[in-house]
Amino acid sequence: TDFGDVKDALAAATVGVLPRVSCAGFPIKLLNHLALGLPTIATRSAVGETPSVVRVPPNDVAALAREINAFLSGGYDVAALRLEGRRAAKRRYAWDVAIRPVVDLYQRLDVFPDSGGTEPQGGVSNHR
């Protein structure tokens, strides 16, 4: 299966489910869901506060089932959640946004001394 097939399947889905109880770092699967505009149900402990994600308590199978049923029976504004997820992916999680704090830190630490404290050629642009 190539990613194009996965992308098409996720784009056609009504809701994604991320039932992890914990996650080291931020789940890349969730970023894929957000970028594709797929509303997602996830455990609170795995995703924290993330736009367009419906959170359920960890290990609460009944709550997870209720939320899945709510999505499938029209209990959520899926179109609004899709839009919110795509916006969050661009605004909060896109590479040019996510890398900015790292570049800023490197500049403060003068990690790029040969370039006057700015990133080397081909680095991240200074637009925000």
C-alpha positions as CSV (number, residue, x, y, z in Angstrom):
1,T,0.0,0.0,0.0
2,D,1.4,3.4,-0.9
3,F,0.6,6.6,0.9
4,G,-1.7,7.8,-1.9
5,D,-4.0,4.9,-1.1
6,V,-3.9,5.7,2.6
7,K,-4.5,9.4,1.9
8,D,-7.6,8.6,-0.2
9,A,-9.0,6.2,2.5
10,L,-8.5,8.8,5.3
11,A,-10.0,11.5,3.2
12,A,-13.1,9.4,2.6
13,A,-13.5,8.5,6.3
14,T,-16.0,10.2,8.6
15,V,-13.8,10.0,11.7
16,G,-10.4,8.8,12.7
17,V,-9.7,7.0,16.0
18,L,-6.5,7.2,18.0
19,P,-7.1,5.1,21.1
20,R,-3.6,5.2,22.5
21,V,-3.3,5.5,26.2
22,S,0.1,7.3,26.0
23,C,2.4,8.5,23.3
24,A,6.1,9.5,23.3
25,G,5.9,12.9,21.7
26,F,3.1,14.0,19.4
27,P,1.5,11.3,17.3
28,I,2.3,11.7,13.7
29,K,-0.9,9.8,12.8
30,L,-2.8,12.7,14.4
31,L,-0.9,15.2,12.3
32,N,-1.9,13.2,9.2
33,H,-5.5,13.3,10.3
34,L,-5.4,17.0,10.9
35,A,-3.7,17.8,7.6
36,L,-6.3,15.8,5.7
37,G,-9.1,17.3,7.6
38,L,-10.2,14.1,9.3
39,P,-11.9,14.7,12.6
40,T,-10.4,12.4,15.2
41,I,-11.4,10.8,18.5
42,A,-8.4,10.3,20.8
43,T,-7.6,9.7,24.4
44,R,-6.8,12.8,26.4
45,S,-3.5,11.5,27.6
46,A,-2.2,10.9,24.1
47,V,-3.0,14.2,22.5
48,G,-3.6,16.9,25.0
49,E,-5.5,20.0,23.8
50,T,-5.7,19.7,20.0
51,P,-8.2,21.5,17.8
52,S,-10.8,19.4,16.1
53,V,-10.0,16.4,18.3
54,V,-12.7,14.9,20.4
55,R,-11.0,13.6,23.6
56,V,-12.1,10.7,25.7
57,P,-10.6,9.3,29.0
58,P,-7.9,6.7,28.6
59,N,-9.2,3.1,28.8
60,D,-12.8,4.2,28.7
61,V,-14.2,1.9,26.0
62,A,-17.8,3.0,26.5
63,A,-16.9,6.7,26.0
64,L,-14.9,5.8,22.9
65,A,-17.9,3.8,21.5
66,R,-20.3,6.7,22.4
67,E,-18.2,9.2,20.5
68,I,-17.8,6.9,17.4
69,N,-21.6,6.4,17.4
70,A,-22.1,10.2,17.7
71,F,-20.0,10.8,14.7
72,L,-21.6,8.1,12.6
73,S,-25.1,9.3,13.5
74,G,-24.5,12.9,12.7
75,G,-24.0,14.2,16.2
76,Y,-21.0,16.4,15.1
77,D,-20.6,19.1,12.5
78,V,-18.0,17.1,10.5
79,A,-17.5,19.8,7.9
80,A,-16.6,22.3,10.6
81,L,-14.2,19.9,12.3
82,R,-12.6,19.1,9.0
83,L,-11.9,22.8,8.4
84,E,-10.7,23.4,11.9
85,G,-8.3,20.5,11.7
86,R,-6.8,21.6,8.4
87,R,-6.4,25.2,9.8
88,A,-4.8,23.9,13.0
89,A,-2.3,21.8,10.9
90,K,-1.3,24.8,9.0
91,R,-1.3,27.3,11.9
92,R,0.3,25.2,14.6
93,Y,2.0,22.1,13.2
94,A,3.4,23.0,9.7
95,W,7.2,22.6,9.5
96,D,7.9,26.3,8.9
97,V,5.9,27.1,12.1
98,A,7.2,24.2,14.2
99,I,10.9,24.9,13.4
100,R,10.8,28.6,14.2
101,P,11.4,28.2,18.0
102,V,14.4,25.9,17.2
103,V,15.9,28.4,14.8
104,D,15.2,31.3,17.2
105,L,17.0,29.4,20.0
106,Y,20.0,28.6,17.7
107,Q,20.2,32.3,16.8
108,R,20.2,33.3,20.5
109,L,22.9,30.8,21.2
110,D,24.8,32.1,18.2
111,V,25.0,28.6,16.7
112,F,25.5,30.2,13.3
113,P,28.5,32.4,14.0
114,D,29.8,32.6,10.4
115,S,26.5,34.1,9.3
116,G,26.1,36.8,12.0
117,G,23.7,34.8,14.0
118,T,21.3,34.0,11.2
119,E,20.7,30.6,9.7
120,P,22.9,29.4,6.8
121,Q,21.9,29.7,3.2
122,G,19.0,27.4,2.4
123,G,17.8,27.6,6.0
124,V,14.3,28.5,7.2
125,S,13.1,31.9,6.1
126,N,12.3,34.6,8.6
127,H,8.7,35.1,7.6
128,R,6.0,34.2,10.2
